[in-house]
Amino acid sequence: MAAAASDVVDAGAVLAEINEDFLCCAICLERYSDPKILPCQHTFCKKCLVQLAEKGVADTLMCPTCNRSVKVPINDLQSNFFMSSLLDKIPEKLVAGTPKVCEFCEENEVTSICVECQQYSCTPCTRVHKKTKTTKSHQVLSVDEYQETKNKKPFAVQSIQYCNVHTGNQLKYYCDTCQTPICMECTIIDHRVPEHKHRYIKEVADEYSDELKGKVRKLKVKADEAETSKMSAKAACDKLKTCCKEEEAKINKKTDEILEDLRRQIEVVKQKKERLVDELKTEYTARVKNMEIKVDELEMKHGNIVSTCSYLETLVQHGNPGQILSAKQVYQQRIDGLIAMETKPQLIPDVIEFRPHPGRDDVRMLATNACQQNCSLDNVPKQLIKGDTATLMVTTRDKQGKQVIPRQVVEARVTKPDGSSDDIKVQDNNDGTHTMMVHGEIDGKYKVSVTIDNQPTPGTPAQIHVIKGLVKTIGKEGSGKGEYNKPVGVTIDRNGDIVTADRGNKRLQITDKDGNYKNITKIEKIIPVDVCIFNDKYYMVDYDNKQVVISDMNGHVIKEFSENMKHPQRIAVRPADGMVYVSDWNGLVYEKTNKHGHWIRKYTTNGDYIKSFGGYGSNPGQFKGPSFMAVDNQGLLFVGDYNNNRIQVFNTDDEYMYSFKCSGKGDGQIYAPRGIAIDNEGYVYVASSNNKLQ
């Protein structure tokens, strides 16, 4: 923002404040000539950029300062108006003094100067200049007045910016709608009200200058954070080097001890020593390189922040409103990005440790610290049938996310529904994974806690709901309210109500969890066999028309899709990313004659086909009649494998995890399950072919 009227600044002080390097191009080391701003906010002479592009071997111009590619043609780059104005305000003539002869007629003695044109003129030429139509509005001062103003407030006598569209018109307004400075004629022709909102340019510039000052303060804090983090990263790098030397010494010492006891195996031991040291150095090199990359990133961030701060401070202190707002569009996104930029990465000192193999006097293991925050407990089932056993797995990783053999001890404990608790045996697989078994002895919620070096693993304690089987039966056969005719697909809406695809009645029926009727939705020409809900929309399988239909909650059709569908049976949508799963199997054809249709089709929320997985068979991940499906709160996909008499569970990468059985024809048991849903409390609802929901 330009200096206020009350500020009296000495010209020499202003010149001293603006470093000469600030006005020089980093390529030619001369004062800028037609300065252009690159997308990375660095400024160079246009001619230097042209020469640089001609010398380059690639089609893309690279910024000489930060090496970022510049995809915008040089002629389309925005000019740095603020830099150009500074160059105009600090020319050699400021030092050399006022010329003696009029710069118009080159005959008479100089008496005045036009602030806008920056031209010295004699008295006759001044009269003509004031009467000329295009220049009569210009500010003309006597030489003495100009010198006095320049000495006290050098940036108060700056040239006025004019409209690029309407030549000669001063930029006096700012269009909030288009985010650009405009002239009076622009407000009448290209930026009319009420479609466009105008304000005085100085009012907007003052407002934005205040905003810039606040952001500059934040950027300075970020710069300090980046500098501190950079020093911490360097210190961590030095510590890692020392650690490597100490651990190499341990390896050498242990090796010497082994060689004393096992002289006949000296060559074997030497080979193992060299291998282990190579592993250590390889690990050290990789980690140091990673740390050095962080140092380089922090130096780059620090440089960008400091450079931007310097430019913005100069812009705010010495730029006029037009210059400040001309830079707004260029710098706004850049400033917000720098403020949001991460400048305090987590720098945890790491350890690389040699350890003998447990129970053997041999050089075999190179263990490192596991980062508890990156370790995980996997393969946790949401539910477990009473009497079954679940196999859980702990994966240990370092701070880079790499799977490692941990130096720390991995322990686990289970708390049962009756309040008792026991330690769980943890099997170390010597590959960065540990397995444990949880047996569902009694029904209720089990809690599994995992600690690494007495520190809890993220996501624990994990809960496993052990269930007895059938919880409740609702509904009966019929076509009335609360009655069903071949209920197939079922889901739970956000109110906790049960939505059932009542195929025989050609409708969707909604009841509460106790079976009390609430609503019925019918859609013309569609016979729903399965339904799920995503983003307040019904996703229904229309088996008869071999398609998926999307409708709103009132039954109005929004979209239909059917790519790669042969005999769509069931549908499920994963809430986290909107992936749509459709089971494809003709349940009316005997399975031995239909071995090529047992697939799960995967689509986007808009119906774009992604892939298929499964296929005919009894192995894990294969199907003999994939029918009902559901997705739990963890994003796990439950698929009913109809003729294999099981339910298979897949992770978020569509990989097989585990399976459990769900069958029976007797009283209180589920017969031919065809639909499934899981509520927020972990209860599983299954639609049975005997006209009941269980």
C-alpha positions as CSV (number, residue, x, y, z in Angstrom):
1,M,0.0,0.0,0.0
2,A,1.3,3.5,-0.8
3,A,2.5,5.6,2.1
4,A,-0.1,7.7,3.9
5,A,-0.1,11.4,3.5
6,S,1.1,12.0,7.0
7,D,4.2,9.8,6.5
8,V,7.4,11.9,5.6
9,V,10.1,9.6,4.2
10,D,13.6,10.7,3.2
11,A,14.4,9.7,-0.4
12,G,17.8,8.4,0.6
13,A,16.3,6.2,3.3
14,V,13.8,4.8,0.7
15,L,16.6,4.0,-1.7
16,A,18.7,2.4,1.0
17,E,15.7,0.3,2.1
18,I,15.2,-1.2,-1.4
19,N,18.3,-3.3,-2.1
20,E,19.7,-3.0,-5.5
21,D,19.7,-6.8,-5.8
22,F,15.9,-6.6,-5.5
23,L,15.8,-4.7,-8.8
24,C,18.1,-7.0,-10.7
25,C,17.4,-10.1,-12.8
26,A,19.0,-13.3,-11.5
27,I,19.9,-14.3,-15.0
28,C,21.7,-11.3,-16.5
29,L,22.4,-9.6,-13.1
30,E,21.3,-6.3,-14.6
31,R,18.2,-4.2,-13.7
32,Y,15.0,-5.7,-15.0
33,S,13.9,-5.1,-18.5
34,D,10.2,-5.8,-19.1
35,P,10.0,-8.0,-16.0
36,K,7.7,-11.0,-16.2
37,I,6.3,-13.1,-13.3
38,L,6.5,-16.9,-13.6
39,P,3.8,-19.1,-12.1
40,C,6.2,-19.9,-9.3
41,Q,6.3,-16.1,-8.5
42,H,9.9,-15.6,-9.5
43,T,10.6,-12.6,-11.8
44,F,13.0,-12.3,-14.7
45,C,13.6,-10.1,-17.8
46,K,11.5,-11.2,-20.8
47,K,14.6,-11.2,-23.0
48,C,16.5,-13.4,-20.6
49,L,13.6,-15.9,-20.6
50,V,13.5,-16.0,-24.4
51,Q,17.2,-16.6,-24.5
52,L,16.9,-19.3,-21.9
53,A,14.1,-21.0,-23.8
54,E,16.2,-21.0,-27.0
55,K,19.1,-22.7,-25.2
56,G,17.0,-25.4,-23.6
57,V,16.9,-29.0,-24.9
58,A,13.3,-29.6,-23.8
59,D,10.1,-27.9,-25.0
60,T,9.3,-26.8,-21.4
61,L,11.0,-23.8,-19.9
62,M,12.4,-24.4,-16.4
63,C,12.6,-21.7,-13.7
64,P,16.3,-20.9,-13.1
65,T,15.6,-20.4,-9.3
66,C,13.4,-23.4,-8.3
67,N,13.6,-25.6,-11.4
68,R,9.8,-25.7,-11.8
69,S,8.4,-26.2,-15.3
70,V,6.7,-23.2,-16.9
71,K,3.9,-24.3,-19.2
72,V,2.6,-20.8,-20.0
73,P,4.1,-19.2,-23.2
74,I,6.5,-16.4,-22.5
75,N,4.4,-13.8,-24.3
76,D,1.4,-14.8,-22.1
77,L,3.2,-14.3,-18.8
78,Q,1.9,-11.5,-16.6
79,S,4.1,-8.4,-16.4
80,N,5.4,-7.4,-12.9
81,F,3.8,-3.9,-12.8
82,F,5.1,-3.3,-9.3
83,M,8.7,-4.0,-10.3
84,S,8.3,-1.9,-13.4
85,S,7.0,1.0,-11.3
86,L,9.9,0.7,-8.9
87,L,12.3,0.8,-11.8
88,D,10.6,4.0,-13.0
89,K,10.7,5.6,-9.5
90,I,14.4,4.8,-8.9
91,P,16.0,5.7,-12.3
92,E,19.4,7.2,-12.9
93,K,17.9,10.6,-13.3
94,L,17.0,10.6,-9.6
95,V,20.7,10.8,-8.9
96,A,21.7,12.8,-12.0
97,G,19.2,15.6,-11.3
98,T,16.8,17.6,-13.4
99,P,17.6,18.1,-17.2
100,K,18.1,21.7,-18.3
101,V,16.3,21.5,-21.6
102,C,12.6,20.7,-22.3
103,E,12.2,17.1,-23.3
104,F,9.4,18.0,-25.7
105,C,10.7,20.9,-27.8
106,E,14.4,20.4,-26.8
107,E,14.9,24.2,-27.0
108,N,13.5,26.1,-23.9
109,E,14.5,25.9,-20.3
110,V,12.7,23.3,-18.1
111,T,10.1,24.7,-15.7
112,S,7.7,21.8,-15.0
113,I,7.3,18.0,-15.0
114,C,4.3,15.8,-15.7
115,V,4.0,13.2,-13.0
116,E,2.1,10.7,-15.1
117,C,4.4,11.0,-18.2
118,Q,7.6,11.6,-16.2
119,Q,8.6,14.2,-18.8
120,Y,10.2,17.6,-18.2
121,S,8.8,20.6,-20.1
122,C,9.1,24.3,-20.6
123,T,6.3,26.8,-20.0
124,P,4.9,26.8,-23.6
125,C,5.0,23.0,-23.8
126,T,3.4,22.8,-20.4
127,R,0.4,24.9,-21.6
128,V,0.0,22.6,-24.6
129,H,0.3,19.5,-22.4
130,K,-2.5,20.8,-20.1
131,K,-4.8,21.6,-23.0
132,T,-4.3,18.4,-25.0
133,K,-7.4,16.2,-24.6
134,T,-5.5,13.0,-23.7
135,T,-3.2,14.7,-21.1
136,K,-5.2,17.6,-19.7
137,S,-6.1,15.5,-16.6
138,H,-2.4,14.7,-15.8
139,Q,-0.8,16.1,-12.7
140,V,1.8,18.8,-13.6
141,L,4.1,20.3,-11.0
142,S,6.8,22.9,-11.1
143,V,10.4,21.6,-10.9
144,D,10.7,23.0,-7.3
145,E,7.4,21.4,-6.2
146,Y,8.4,18.1,-7.8
147,Q,11.8,18.1,-6.1
148,E,10.3,19.0,-2.7
149,T,7.7,16.2,-3.0
150,K,10.2,13.7,-4.2
151,N,12.6,14.4,-1.4
152,K,9.9,14.1,1.3
153,K,7.6,11.4,-0.3
154,P,9.3,9.9,-3.3
155,F,6.5,7.3,-3.9
156,A,3.8,9.9,-3.9
157,V,4.8,11.1,-7.4
158,Q,4.2,7.9,-9.2
159,S,2.7,7.5,-12.7
160,I,-1.0,6.7,-12.9
161,Q,-2.0,3.2,-14.2
162,Y,-4.4,3.3,-17.2
163,C,-6.9,0.8,-18.5
164,N,-5.5,-1.7,-21.0
165,V,-8.9,-1.8,-22.8
166,H,-9.8,1.9,-22.8
167,T,-6.5,3.7,-23.5
168,G,-6.1,6.9,-21.6
169,N,-8.7,6.1,-18.9
170,Q,-7.4,5.9,-15.3
171,L,-8.0,2.8,-13.2
172,K,-10.3,4.3,-10.5
173,Y,-12.5,1.3,-9.6
174,Y,-12.4,-2.3,-8.8
175,C,-14.9,-5.0,-10.0
176,D,-15.5,-7.4,-7.1
177,T,-17.3,-9.7,-9.5
178,C,-14.4,-10.1,-12.0
179,Q,-11.6,-9.4,-9.4
180,T,-9.9,-6.8,-11.6
181,P,-9.2,-3.0,-11.6
182,I,-11.3,-1.1,-14.1
183,C,-11.9,2.4,-15.4
184,M,-15.0,4.6,-15.6
185,E,-15.8,3.4,-19.2
186,C,-15.4,-0.2,-18.1
187,T,-18.2,0.3,-15.6
188,I,-20.5,1.4,-18.4
189,I,-19.6,-1.1,-21.1
190,D,-17.9,-4.4,-19.8
191,H,-18.7,-4.3,-16.1
192,R,-22.3,-3.0,-15.8
193,V,-24.4,-3.1,-12.7
194,P,-26.2,-5.0,-11.3
195,E,-24.4,-7.9,-12.8
196,H,-21.1,-6.5,-11.6
197,K,-20.3,-4.9,-8.2
198,H,-17.9,-2.0,-8.1
199,R,-15.9,-0.2,-5.4
200,Y,-13.2,2.5,-5.4
201,I,-9.8,0.9,-6.1
202,K,-8.2,2.5,-3.1
203,E,-10.9,1.1,-0.7
204,V,-10.2,-2.4,-2.0
205,A,-6.5,-1.9,-2.0
206,D,-6.5,-0.7,1.6
207,E,-8.6,-3.7,2.6
208,Y,-6.4,-6.2,0.8
209,S,-3.2,-4.5,2.1
210,D,-4.4,-5.1,5.7
211,E,-5.1,-8.7,4.8
212,L,-1.6,-9.1,3.3
213,K,0.0,-7.7,6.5
214,G,-1.7,-10.4,8.5
215,K,-0.6,-13.1,6.1
216,V,3.0,-11.7,6.1
217,R,3.0,-12.1,9.9
218,K,1.9,-15.8,9.5
219,L,4.5,-16.4,6.8
220,K,7.2,-15.1,9.1
221,V,6.1,-17.6,11.7
222,K,6.2,-20.3,9.1
223,A,9.7,-19.2,8.1
224,D,10.8,-19.5,11.7
225,E,9.2,-23.0,12.0
226,A,10.9,-24.1,8.7
227,E,14.3,-22.9,10.0
228,T,13.9,-24.7,13.3
229,S,12.8,-27.9,11.6
230,K,15.7,-27.7,9.2
231,M,18.1,-27.5,12.1
232,S,16.4,-30.4,13.9
233,A,16.6,-32.5,10.7
234,K,20.3,-31.8,10.4
235,A,20.8,-32.8,14.0
236,A,18.8,-36.0,13.5
237,C,20.9,-36.8,10.5
238,D,24.2,-36.4,12.5
239,K,22.7,-38.6,15.3
240,L,21.9,-41.3,12.8
241,K,25.4,-41.3,11.5
242,T,26.8,-41.7,15.0
243,C,24.3,-44.5,15.7
244,C,25.4,-46.3,12.5
245,K,29.0,-46.2,13.6
246,E,28.2,-47.5,17.1
247,E,26.0,-50.3,15.8
248,E,28.7,-51.3,13.2
249,A,31.1,-51.6,16.1
250,K,28.6,-53.9,17.9
251,I,28.4,-56.1,14.9
252,N,32.2,-56.3,14.6
253,K,32.6,-57.1,18.3
254,K,30.0,-59.9,18.2
255,T,31.5,-61.3,15.0
256,D,35.0,-61.4,16.7
257,E,33.5,-63.3,19.6
258,I,31.9,-65.9,17.3
259,L,35.2,-66.3,15.4
260,E,37.0,-67.2,18.6
261,D,34.6,-70.0,19.4
262,L,34.0,-71.2,15.8
263,R,37.4,-71.0,14.1
264,R,36.4,-73.8,11.7
265,Q,33.6,-71.7,10.4
266,I,35.6,-68.5,10.1
267,E,35.0,-68.0,6.4
268,V,31.2,-68.4,6.8
269,V,31.2,-66.0,9.7
270,K,33.2,-63.4,7.7
271,Q,30.7,-63.7,4.8
272,K,27.8,-63.2,7.2
273,K,29.6,-60.2,8.8
274,E,30.0,-58.5,5.4
275,R,26.4,-59.2,4.5
276,L,25.1,-57.7,7.7
277,V,27.4,-54.6,7.5
278,D,26.2,-54.1,3.9
279,E,22.6,-54.3,5.1
280,L,23.4,-51.8,7.9
281,K,25.0,-49.4,5.5
282,T,22.3,-49.8,2.9
283,E,19.7,-49.1,5.6
284,Y,21.8,-46.1,6.9
285,T,22.2,-44.8,3.3
286,A,18.5,-45.0,2.6
287,R,17.6,-43.3,5.9
288,V,20.2,-40.5,5.6
289,K,19.1,-39.9,2.0
290,N,15.5,-39.6,3.3
291,M,16.6,-37.2,6.0
292,E,18.7,-35.1,3.5
293,I,15.6,-34.9,1.2
294,K,13.7,-33.5,4.2
295,V,16.4,-31.0,4.8
296,D,16.4,-29.9,1.1
297,E,12.6,-29.7,1.2
298,L,12.7,-27.5,4.3
299,E,15.4,-25.3,2.8
300,M,13.3,-24.9,-0.4
301,K,10.2,-24.1,1.7
302,H,12.1,-21.7,3.8
303,G,13.5,-19.9,0.8
304,N,10.1,-19.6,-0.9
305,I,8.6,-18.2,2.3
306,V,11.4,-15.7,2.9
307,S,11.3,-14.6,-0.8
308,T,7.6,-14.2,-0.8
309,C,7.7,-12.3,2.5
310,S,10.3,-9.9,1.1
311,Y,8.4,-9.2,-2.0
312,L,5.0,-8.8,-0.2
313,E,6.5,-6.5,2.4
314,T,7.9,-4.3,-0.3
315,L,4.7,-4.4,-2.3
316,V,2.6,-3.5,0.8
317,Q,4.9,-0.7,1.9
318,H,5.6,0.9,-1.5
319,G,3.1,-0.3,-4.0
320,N,0.1,1.8,-5.1
321,P,-3.4,0.3,-5.1
322,G,-3.3,-0.7,-8.7
323,Q,0.0,-2.5,-8.3
324,I,-1.2,-4.3,-5.1
325,L,-4.4,-5.5,-6.7
326,S,-2.7,-6.5,-9.9
327,A,-0.7,-8.9,-7.9
328,K,-3.7,-10.2,-5.9
329,Q,-4.7,-12.9,-8.4
330,V,-1.1,-14.0,-8.9
331,Y,-0.2,-14.2,-5.2
332,Q,-3.4,-15.1,-3.4
333,Q,-3.2,-18.9,-4.1
334,R,0.5,-18.8,-3.6
335,I,0.2,-17.1,-0.2
336,D,-2.5,-19.4,1.1
337,G,-0.5,-22.4,-0.1
338,L,2.6,-21.2,1.8
339,I,0.6,-20.6,5.0
340,A,-0.9,-24.0,4.9
341,M,2.4,-25.7,4.0
342,E,3.8,-28.2,6.4
343,T,7.0,-26.8,8.0
344,K,7.1,-29.0,11.1
345,P,7.5,-32.6,9.9
346,Q,7.8,-35.3,12.5
347,L,11.5,-36.0,13.1
348,I,11.8,-39.0,15.4
349,P,15.4,-40.1,16.0
350,D,15.6,-43.7,14.6
351,V,17.8,-46.6,15.7
352,I,19.4,-49.4,13.7
353,E,20.4,-52.3,15.9
354,F,22.2,-55.5,15.5
355,R,20.8,-58.4,17.4
356,P,21.8,-62.1,17.6
357,H,19.1,-64.6,16.5
358,P,17.1,-65.7,19.6
359,G,18.5,-69.0,20.8
360,R,21.4,-69.1,18.3
361,D,24.9,-67.8,18.6
362,D,24.9,-66.5,15.0
363,V,25.0,-63.2,13.1
364,R,21.6,-63.2,11.5
365,M,19.3,-60.3,12.5
366,L,19.2,-56.6,11.9
367,A,16.3,-55.1,13.8
368,T,15.1,-51.5,13.9
369,N,12.7,-49.4,15.9
370,A,9.0,-49.8,15.0
371,C,6.9,-46.6,15.0
372,Q,3.8,-47.3,17.0
373,Q,1.7,-44.8,15.0
374,N,2.4,-46.7,11.8
375,C,1.8,-50.2,13.2
376,S,-1.6,-51.7,12.7
377,L,-3.9,-54.5,13.9
378,D,-5.5,-56.1,10.8
379,N,-8.0,-58.8,10.0
380,V,-10.3,-57.9,12.9
381,P,-13.8,-59.3,12.2
382,K,-16.7,-57.1,13.1
383,Q,-18.7,-60.1,14.3
384,L,-17.8,-63.7,15.2
385,I,-20.2,-66.6,15.7
386,K,-20.0,-68.1,19.2
387,G,-17.5,-71.0,19.2
388,D,-15.5,-69.7,16.2
389,T,-11.9,-68.5,16.3
390,A,-10.6,-65.3,14.6
391,T,-6.9,-65.0,13.5
392,L,-5.7,-61.4,13.9
393,M,-2.4,-60.0,12.6
394,V,-0.2,-57.1,13.8
395,T,2.0,-55.5,11.2
396,T,5.0,-53.5,12.5
397,R,6.4,-50.6,10.5
398,D,9.1,-48.0,10.9
399,K,8.4,-44.2,10.6
400,Q,8.7,-44.4,6.8
401,G,5.9,-46.9,6.7
402,K,8.3,-49.8,5.8
403,Q,7.5,-53.2,7.3
404,V,10.3,-54.1,9.7
405,I,11.3,-56.6,12.4
406,P,10.8,-54.6,15.6
407,R,13.3,-54.2,18.4
408,Q,10.3,-53.7,20.8
409,V,8.2,-56.4,22.4
410,V,4.7,-57.0,20.9
411,E,2.1,-58.0,23.4
412,A,-1.7,-58.6,23.3
413,R,-4.5,-59.0,25.8
414,V,-8.2,-59.7,25.4
415,T,-11.1,-58.5,27.7
416,K,-14.2,-60.7,27.6
417,P,-17.8,-59.7,28.0
418,D,-17.9,-60.9,31.6
419,G,-15.1,-58.5,32.5
420,S,-12.3,-61.1,32.8
421,S,-9.1,-60.7,30.7
422,D,-6.3,-62.9,29.5
423,D,-3.0,-62.5,27.8
424,I,-2.9,-63.6,24.1
425,K,0.0,-65.6,22.8
426,V,1.6,-63.5,20.0
427,Q,3.4,-65.5,17.3
428,D,6.4,-63.6,15.8
429,N,6.7,-64.5,12.1
430,N,10.1,-62.9,11.8
431,D,9.0,-60.8,8.8
432,G,7.4,-57.8,10.5
433,T,4.1,-59.5,11.2
434,H,2.7,-61.2,14.4
435,T,-0.4,-63.4,14.5
436,M,-2.7,-64.1,17.4
437,M,-5.9,-66.2,17.9
438,V,-9.1,-64.9,19.6
439,H,-11.7,-67.6,20.5
440,G,-15.4,-66.6,20.9
441,E,-16.3,-68.5,24.0
442,I,-19.3,-66.4,25.2
443,D,-21.5,-64.0,23.3
444,G,-21.0,-60.3,23.8
445,K,-18.3,-57.7,23.0
446,Y,-14.6,-58.8,23.2
447,K,-11.9,-56.1,23.4
448,V,-8.4,-56.8,22.0
449,S,-5.6,-54.6,23.1
450,V,-2.1,-54.6,21.5
451,T,0.9,-52.8,22.8
452,I,4.4,-52.4,21.3
453,D,7.0,-51.6,23.9
454,N,4.1,-51.0,26.3
455,Q,2.7,-48.3,24.0
456,P,-0.8,-48.9,22.5
457,T,-1.2,-49.6,18.8
458,P,-3.5,-47.3,16.9
459,G,-7.0,-48.6,16.5
460,T,-6.9,-50.6,19.7
461,P,-8.6,-51.8,21.8
462,A,-10.4,-53.4,18.8
463,Q,-13.9,-54.8,19.4
464,I,-15.2,-58.1,18.2
465,H,-18.9,-58.8,18.7
466,V,-19.5,-62.5,19.4
467,I,-23.1,-63.4,18.6
468,K,-25.3,-66.5,19.4
469,G,-27.1,-66.5,16.1
470,L,-30.8,-65.5,15.6
471,V,-31.8,-62.3,17.5
472,K,-35.4,-61.6,16.4
473,T,-38.0,-62.4,13.7
474,I,-40.3,-59.8,12.2
475,G,-43.0,-59.8,9.5
476,K,-45.2,-62.5,7.9
477,E,-46.3,-63.6,4.4
478,G,-48.8,-61.3,2.6
479,S,-49.2,-58.1,0.6
480,G,-50.4,-55.8,3.3
481,K,-48.5,-53.3,5.5
482,G,-45.7,-55.1,7.4
483,E,-46.2,-58.2,5.3
484,Y,-43.8,-59.6,2.7
485,N,-43.9,-61.7,-0.5
486,K,-40.4,-63.0,-1.3
487,P,-38.4,-60.4,0.6
488,V,-34.9,-60.5,-0.9
489,G,-32.7,-57.4,-0.4
490,V,-32.5,-55.5,2.9
491,T,-30.7,-52.4,4.1
492,I,-30.7,-49.9,7.0
493,D,-31.3,-46.2,6.4
494,R,-29.8,-43.3,8.4
495,N,-32.7,-43.4,10.8
496,G,-32.0,-47.0,11.8
497,D,-35.1,-48.2,9.9
498,I,-35.2,-51.4,7.8
499,V,-35.7,-51.0,4.0
500,T,-36.6,-54.2,2.3
501,A,-36.8,-55.1,-1.4
502,D,-40.2,-56.9,-1.3
503,R,-39.9,-58.5,-4.8
504,G,-43.1,-60.4,-4.9
505,N,-45.0,-57.2,-4.1
506,K,-42.9,-55.1,-6.5
507,R,-42.0,-52.5,-3.9
508,L,-39.7,-51.2,-1.2
509,Q,-41.1,-51.5,2.3
510,I,-39.8,-49.5,5.3
511,T,-40.2,-50.6,8.9
512,D,-38.5,-49.7,12.2
513,K,-36.1,-52.2,13.7
514,D,-39.0,-53.8,15.7
515,G,-40.9,-54.5,12.5
516,N,-43.5,-51.6,12.8
517,Y,-44.6,-50.4,9.4
518,K,-43.5,-46.9,8.3
519,N,-43.8,-46.5,4.5
520,I,-44.0,-48.2,1.0
521,T,-42.2,-46.9,-2.2
522,K,-43.2,-48.2,-5.6
523,I,-41.3,-47.4,-8.9
524,E,-43.0,-48.0,-12.2
525,K,-41.7,-50.9,-14.4
526,I,-39.1,-51.9,-11.8
527,I,-39.1,-55.0,-9.7
528,P,-36.4,-54.5,-7.0
529,V,-34.6,-57.6,-5.8
530,D,-32.0,-55.7,-3.7
531,V,-31.5,-52.2,-2.3
532,C,-28.9,-50.1,-0.6
533,I,-28.7,-46.4,0.4
534,F,-25.9,-43.9,-0.4
535,N,-26.1,-40.1,-0.2
536,D,-29.8,-40.2,0.4
537,K,-30.4,-42.2,-2.8
538,Y,-31.7,-45.8,-3.3
539,Y,-29.4,-48.1,-5.4
540,M,-31.6,-51.0,-6.6
541,V,-31.0,-54.1,-8.6
542,D,-33.6,-54.7,-11.2
543,Y,-33.0,-58.3,-12.1
544,D,-35.7,-58.6,-14.7
545,N,-34.3,-55.8,-16.7
546,K,-30.6,-56.7,-15.9
547,Q,-29.7,-53.2,-14.6
548,V,-29.0,-51.1,-11.6
549,V,-31.5,-48.2,-10.9
550,I,-30.7,-45.1,-8.8
551,S,-33.6,-43.1,-7.5
552,D,-34.3,-40.4,-4.8
553,M,-36.0,-41.3,-1.6
554,N,-39.4,-40.6,-3.2
555,G,-38.8,-43.2,-5.9
556,H,-38.0,-40.8,-8.8
557,V,-35.5,-42.4,-11.1
558,I,-32.1,-40.6,-11.4
559,K,-29.9,-43.0,-13.4
560,E,-29.7,-46.5,-14.8
561,F,-26.6,-48.5,-15.8
562,S,-25.8,-52.1,-16.8
563,E,-22.3,-52.4,-18.3
564,N,-20.9,-56.0,-18.1
565,M,-24.0,-57.2,-16.1
566,K,-25.4,-60.6,-17.1
567,H,-27.6,-61.6,-14.2
568,P,-27.3,-58.9,-11.4
569,Q,-28.4,-60.2,-8.1
570,R,-27.4,-58.0,-5.2
571,I,-25.8,-54.6,-4.6
572,A,-23.7,-52.8,-1.9
573,V,-22.1,-49.3,-1.8
574,R,-19.0,-48.5,0.3
575,P,-19.7,-45.2,2.1
576,A,-16.0,-44.1,2.3
577,D,-15.4,-43.8,-1.4
578,G,-18.8,-44.6,-3.1
579,M,-17.6,-47.8,-4.8
580,V,-20.6,-49.8,-6.0
581,Y,-20.5,-53.7,-5.9
582,V,-23.0,-55.8,-7.8
583,S,-23.1,-59.7,-7.5
584,D,-23.6,-61.3,-10.9
585,W,-25.0,-64.9,-10.9
586,N,-28.0,-66.5,-12.5
587,G,-29.5,-68.3,-9.5
588,L,-32.2,-69.9,-11.6
589,V,-29.6,-72.0,-13.5
590,Y,-28.0,-75.1,-12.0
591,E,-24.5,-74.2,-10.9
592,K,-22.6,-76.9,-12.8
593,T,-24.0,-75.4,-16.1
594,N,-23.2,-71.9,-15.1
595,K,-19.6,-71.8,-14.1
596,H,-18.7,-68.5,-15.9
597,G,-21.1,-66.1,-14.1
598,H,-20.0,-66.1,-10.5
599,W,-18.5,-62.6,-10.2
600,I,-18.6,-59.4,-8.2
601,R,-18.7,-56.3,-10.5
602,K,-17.3,-53.0,-9.3
603,Y,-18.5,-49.6,-10.4
604,T,-18.2,-45.9,-9.5
605,T,-21.1,-44.1,-7.9
606,N,-22.0,-42.8,-11.4
607,G,-22.1,-46.3,-12.9
608,D,-18.7,-46.4,-14.6
609,Y,-17.4,-50.0,-14.7
610,I,-14.0,-50.6,-12.9
611,K,-13.3,-54.3,-12.6
612,S,-14.6,-57.8,-11.7
613,F,-13.3,-60.3,-9.1
614,G,-14.2,-63.8,-7.9
615,G,-15.1,-66.6,-10.4
616,Y,-16.5,-70.1,-10.0
617,G,-15.0,-72.3,-7.3
618,S,-14.7,-73.1,-3.6
619,N,-11.3,-71.6,-2.8
620,P,-11.0,-68.4,-0.8
621,G,-12.2,-65.5,-2.9
622,Q,-14.1,-67.7,-5.3
623,F,-17.9,-68.2,-5.4
624,K,-20.7,-70.7,-6.2
625,G,-23.5,-68.2,-6.3
626,P,-22.5,-64.8,-4.9
627,S,-25.8,-63.4,-3.7
628,F,-26.3,-61.0,-0.8
629,M,-23.7,-58.3,0.1
630,A,-23.2,-55.6,2.7
631,V,-20.4,-53.2,3.8
632,D,-19.7,-52.5,7.5
633,N,-18.3,-49.3,9.2
634,Q,-14.7,-50.4,8.5
635,G,-15.4,-50.7,4.7
636,L,-15.2,-54.5,4.7
637,L,-17.4,-56.2,2.1
638,F,-19.5,-59.2,3.2
639,V,-20.5,-61.5,0.3
640,G,-23.0,-64.4,0.7
641,D,-21.5,-67.4,-1.1
642,Y,-24.9,-69.2,-1.5
643,N,-23.9,-72.7,-2.7
644,N,-20.6,-72.8,-0.8
645,N,-22.7,-72.3,2.4
646,R,-20.6,-69.4,3.7
647,I,-20.2,-65.6,4.0
648,Q,-16.8,-64.3,2.7
649,V,-15.3,-61.0,3.9
650,F,-13.0,-58.8,1.6
651,N,-10.9,-55.8,2.6
652,T,-11.0,-52.3,0.9
653,D,-8.5,-53.5,-1.8
654,D,-11.0,-56.3,-2.7
655,E,-8.7,-58.9,-1.2
656,Y,-10.1,-62.0,0.6
657,M,-9.7,-61.9,4.5
658,Y,-11.8,-64.6,6.1
659,S,-15.2,-66.4,5.9
660,F,-17.8,-67.9,8.3
661,K,-20.8,-70.2,7.9
662,C,-24.5,-69.2,8.0
663,S,-27.0,-72.1,7.3
664,G,-29.8,-74.2,8.7
665,K,-33.4,-75.2,7.9
666,G,-34.8,-75.9,11.4
667,D,-37.0,-73.7,13.6
668,G,-35.2,-70.5,14.6
669,Q,-32.6,-71.0,11.9
670,I,-31.9,-69.2,8.6
671,Y,-32.9,-71.0,5.4
672,A,-31.5,-69.9,2.0
673,P,-30.3,-66.4,3.0
674,R,-30.8,-63.9,0.2
675,G,-30.3,-60.4,1.8
676,I,-28.0,-58.9,4.4
677,A,-27.4,-55.6,6.2
678,I,-25.3,-54.4,9.1
679,D,-26.3,-51.6,11.5
680,N,-24.1,-49.2,13.5
681,E,-24.1,-51.5,16.5
682,G,-22.8,-54.5,14.5
683,Y,-26.0,-56.5,14.3
684,V,-26.4,-58.4,11.0
685,Y,-29.9,-58.5,9.4
686,V,-30.6,-61.4,7.0
687,A,-33.6,-61.8,4.7
688,S,-34.7,-65.4,4.5
689,S,-36.6,-67.2,1.8
690,N,-39.2,-68.3,4.4
691,N,-40.8,-64.8,4.3
692,K,-39.1,-63.5,7.4
693,L,-36.5,-61.0,8.4
694,Q,-34.0,-62.3,11.0
